[in-house]
Amino acid sequence: MNDFAAVDAVLYPWAEARGLHVYTGHRQNVVRSVTIYVWIGTHHDSTGHIWLDPPNELGLIGLHAAHRDFHINEAVPASGLTVALDRLCDRLAEHKHLVDAE
């Protein structure tokens, strides 16, 4: 069983403050994932998807983000998770704006 307690303590308040839903299951797997949205004009549009791994043996949480062919993978300690999530959101939004400008 994966222990997401350290992730949940940060992820749920972070997502709630942004009006986002945390997904906790996919088929038979325990997961933590969030679809990120931004306002574009008068509607929401997805900039991508973020999913997290439980802490590894070094205490690092794997963060993964993707939008189409754009992917980001990194690992941070729980103490840096909020900043890392914000950074991933910003990078996804930047990518979305670049793609939309093409």
Backbone as CSV, one residue per row, in Angstrom:
resi,resn,N_x,N_y,N_z,CA_x,CA_y,CA_z,C_x,C_y,C_z
1,MET,0.841,-1.195,0.000,0.000,0.000,0.000,0.874,1.242,0.000
2,ASN,0.567,2.187,-0.861,1.321,3.431,-0.926,0.869,4.372,0.182
3,ASP,1.822,5.024,0.815,1.495,5.948,1.896,1.573,7.379,1.383
4,PHE,0.419,7.943,1.109,0.333,9.301,0.587,0.083,10.338,1.684
5,ALA,0.237,9.990,2.958,-0.098,10.915,4.042,0.652,12.245,3.920
6,ALA,1.950,12.195,3.656,2.743,13.436,3.538,2.302,14.241,2.313
7,VAL,1.945,13.548,1.244,1.469,14.216,0.032,0.106,14.846,0.294
8,ASP,-0.811,14.079,0.876,-2.167,14.556,1.122,-2.205,15.796,2.014
9,ALA,-1.321,15.846,2.992,-1.296,16.972,3.924,-1.041,18.299,3.208
10,VAL,-0.360,18.248,2.097,-0.060,19.451,1.305,-1.002,19.562,0.108
11,LEU,-1.218,18.460,-0.588,-1.958,18.486,-1.846,-3.422,18.902,-1.676
12,TYR,-4.100,18.354,-0.695,-5.524,18.674,-0.543,-5.769,20.159,-0.260
13,PRO,-5.066,20.779,0.706,-5.272,22.220,0.905,-4.874,23.050,-0.318
14,TRP,-3.787,22.640,-0.982,-3.331,23.352,-2.177,-4.411,23.293,-3.254
15,ALA,-4.952,22.115,-3.521,-5.976,21.952,-4.550,-7.276,22.664,-4.168
16,GLU,-7.677,22.545,-2.917,-8.921,23.185,-2.480,-8.848,24.697,-2.649
17,ALA,-7.716,25.293,-2.336,-7.554,26.748,-2.473,-7.677,27.196,-3.925
18,ARG,-7.480,26.285,-4.864,-7.542,26.604,-6.289,-8.792,26.039,-6.961
19,GLY,-9.687,25.442,-6.167,-10.920,24.892,-6.708,-10.707,23.655,-7.569
20,LEU,-9.660,22.890,-7.280,-9.323,21.705,-8.063,-9.680,20.440,-7.298
21,HIS,-9.986,19.388,-8.023,-10.326,18.096,-7.439,-9.103,17.184,-7.461
22,VAL,-8.853,16.501,-6.366,-7.765,15.526,-6.294,-8.352,14.146,-6.575
23,TYR,-7.831,13.501,-7.597,-8.243,12.139,-7.920,-7.374,11.174,-7.126
24,THR,-8.013,10.170,-6.530,-7.284,9.253,-5.652,-7.258,7.816,-6.139
25,GLY,-7.961,7.527,-7.213,-7.969,6.159,-7.720,-8.082,6.107,-9.219
26,HIS,-7.399,5.147,-9.787,-7.485,4.878,-11.219,-7.421,3.370,-11.384
27,ARG,-8.530,2.797,-11.792,-8.667,1.344,-11.854,-8.382,0.771,-10.476
28,GLN,-7.415,-0.126,-10.355,-7.103,-0.711,-9.043,-5.948,0.001,-8.348
29,ASN,-5.472,1.099,-8.901,-4.303,1.782,-8.350,-4.690,2.954,-7.466
30,VAL,-3.920,3.146,-6.416,-4.060,4.328,-5.568,-3.176,5.405,-6.186
31,VAL,-3.771,6.548,-6.485,-3.038,7.627,-7.142,-3.356,8.960,-6.483
32,ARG,-2.580,9.949,-6.825,-2.894,11.337,-6.499,-2.644,12.124,-7.764
33,SER,-3.706,12.697,-8.312,-3.557,13.463,-9.541,-4.548,14.615,-9.568
34,VAL,-4.204,15.624,-10.358,-5.008,16.841,-10.465,-4.956,17.301,-11.915
35,THR,-6.100,17.690,-12.468,-6.126,18.332,-13.768,-6.137,19.829,-13.516
36,ILE,-5.224,20.534,-14.169,-5.042,21.962,-13.935,-5.804,22.753,-14.989
37,TYR,-6.537,23.763,-14.534,-7.309,24.625,-15.424,-6.913,26.077,-15.211
38,VAL,-7.016,26.862,-16.270,-6.838,28.309,-16.176,-8.007,28.963,-16.904
39,TRP,-8.281,30.208,-16.556,-9.293,30.974,-17.276,-8.684,31.482,-18.561
40,ILE,-9.347,31.206,-19.670,-8.951,31.732,-20.967,-10.183,32.411,-21.531
41,GLY,-10.148,33.720,-21.539,-11.327,34.471,-21.953,-12.439,34.276,-20.943
42,THR,-13.526,33.643,-21.379,-14.689,33.465,-20.500,-14.890,32.009,-20.092
43,HIS,-13.907,31.149,-20.352,-14.091,29.740,-20.011,-12.813,29.134,-19.423
44,HIS,-12.987,28.008,-18.745,-11.849,27.250,-18.235,-11.262,26.422,-19.373
45,ASP,-9.961,26.261,-19.351,-9.305,25.391,-20.311,-8.203,24.646,-19.578
46,SER,-8.052,23.376,-19.874,-7.041,22.569,-19.202,-5.658,22.898,-19.734
47,THR,-4.715,23.083,-18.812,-3.322,23.279,-19.211,-2.538,21.991,-19.063
48,GLY,-3.137,20.990,-18.450,-2.440,19.718,-18.298,-2.849,18.981,-17.044
49,HIS,-2.041,18.017,-16.725,-2.335,17.066,-15.658,-1.089,16.919,-14.792
50,ILE,-1.269,16.916,-13.479,-0.162,16.685,-12.539,-0.485,15.439,-11.736
51,TRP,0.477,14.548,-11.587,0.308,13.406,-10.701,1.544,13.241,-9.842
52,LEU,1.335,12.648,-8.675,2.385,12.564,-7.663,2.594,11.128,-7.216
53,ASP,3.837,10.834,-6.872,4.194,9.550,-6.285,4.258,9.710,-4.768
54,PRO,4.054,8.642,-4.029,4.277,8.730,-2.580,5.775,8.935,-2.325
55,PRO,6.136,9.407,-1.146,7.556,9.605,-0.851,8.348,8.306,-1.026
56,ASN,9.550,8.451,-1.587,10.416,7.284,-1.756,11.269,7.090,-0.499
57,GLU,12.217,6.170,-0.565,13.053,5.860,0.598,13.919,7.036,1.031
58,LEU,14.109,8.036,0.165,14.864,9.243,0.521,13.948,10.367,1.012
59,GLY,12.637,10.104,1.036,11.679,11.112,1.464,11.291,12.088,0.359
60,LEU,11.646,11.774,-0.880,11.323,12.659,-1.996,10.026,12.228,-2.665
61,ILE,9.226,13.206,-3.026,7.944,12.985,-3.691,8.140,13.233,-5.182
62,GLY,7.798,12.255,-5.980,7.894,12.422,-7.430,6.719,13.221,-7.943
63,LEU,7.018,14.246,-8.730,5.986,15.059,-9.378,6.133,14.893,-10.873
64,HIS,5.002,14.731,-11.535,4.984,14.542,-12.978,3.881,15.431,-13.545
65,ALA,4.173,16.065,-14.660,3.173,16.911,-15.305,3.253,16.676,-16.803
66,ALA,2.113,16.792,-17.454,2.093,16.587,-18.896,0.938,17.346,-19.532
67,HIS,1.186,17.745,-20.747,0.155,18.291,-21.628,0.586,17.945,-23.038
68,ARG,-0.143,17.042,-23.651,0.187,16.528,-24.976,1.611,15.991,-24.980
69,ASP,2.526,16.561,-25.766,3.893,16.047,-25.848,4.855,16.735,-24.878
70,PHE,4.365,17.559,-23.998,5.178,18.286,-23.021,5.128,17.537,-21.694
71,HIS,6.295,17.163,-21.161,6.364,16.391,-19.920,7.400,16.988,-18.971
72,ILE,7.096,16.941,-17.686,8.016,17.383,-16.637,8.050,16.295,-15.575
73,ASN,9.235,15.947,-15.102,9.404,14.997,-14.001,10.435,15.566,-13.046
74,GLU,10.102,15.594,-11.770,11.041,16.043,-10.758,10.689,15.405,-9.427
75,ALA,11.548,15.589,-8.450,11.313,15.053,-7.103,11.687,16.110,-6.084
76,VAL,10.833,16.258,-5.061,11.063,17.267,-4.017,10.719,16.678,-2.657
77,PRO,11.288,17.237,-1.588,10.852,16.827,-0.251,9.468,17.416,0.033
78,ALA,8.766,16.857,0.986,7.423,17.343,1.336,7.438,18.833,1.668
79,SER,8.514,19.310,2.272,8.598,20.728,2.634,8.616,21.644,1.414
80,GLY,8.955,21.139,0.249,8.991,21.944,-0.964,7.850,21.671,-1.918
81,LEU,6.871,20.891,-1.474,5.804,20.454,-2.378,4.914,21.594,-2.850
82,THR,4.530,22.493,-1.990,3.652,23.596,-2.396,4.306,24.446,-3.474
83,VAL,5.548,24.808,-3.266,6.274,25.621,-4.248,6.417,24.858,-5.557
84,ALA,6.714,23.566,-5.478,6.876,22.752,-6.681,5.562,22.646,-7.451
85,LEU,4.442,22.477,-6.765,3.146,22.413,-7.431,2.830,23.725,-8.134
86,ASP,3.084,24.839,-7.461,2.863,26.150,-8.086,3.739,26.310,-9.324
87,ARG,4.994,25.889,-9.228,5.927,25.993,-10.344,5.449,25.136,-11.529
88,LEU,4.979,23.923,-11.241,4.471,23.067,-12.314,3.261,23.703,-12.994
89,CYS,2.373,24.278,-12.217,1.205,24.960,-12.791,1.641,26.096,-13.712
90,ASP,2.600,26.877,-13.261,3.104,27.981,-14.078,3.726,27.469,-15.376
91,ARG,4.499,26.408,-15.284,5.143,25.860,-16.483,4.118,25.276,-17.445
92,LEU,3.086,24.627,-16.924,2.022,24.114,-17.789,1.283,25.260,-18.480
93,ALA,1.004,26.327,-17.737,0.309,27.482,-18.315,1.168,28.142,-19.389
94,GLU,2.466,28.288,-19.132,3.367,28.857,-20.138,3.366,28.014,-21.405
95,HIS,3.427,26.697,-21.230,3.409,25.809,-22.379,2.098,25.958,-23.155
96,LYS,0.990,25.997,-22.455,-0.314,26.142,-23.103,-0.375,27.423,-23.914
97,HIS,0.110,28.519,-23.359,0.091,29.784,-24.079,0.979,29.728,-25.324
98,LEU,2.130,29.061,-25.238,3.006,28.914,-26.393,2.339,28.088,-27.485
99,VAL,1.692,26.981,-27.087,1.012,26.120,-28.057,-0.139,26.868,-28.716
100,ASP,-0.899,27.592,-27.919,-2.041,28.326,-28.472,-1.611,29.461,-29.410
101,ALA,-0.402,29.982,-29.205,0.094,31.085,-30.033,0.588,30.601,-31.405
102,GLU,0.810,29.305,-31.535,1.326,28.772,-32.811,0.298,28.796,-33.897
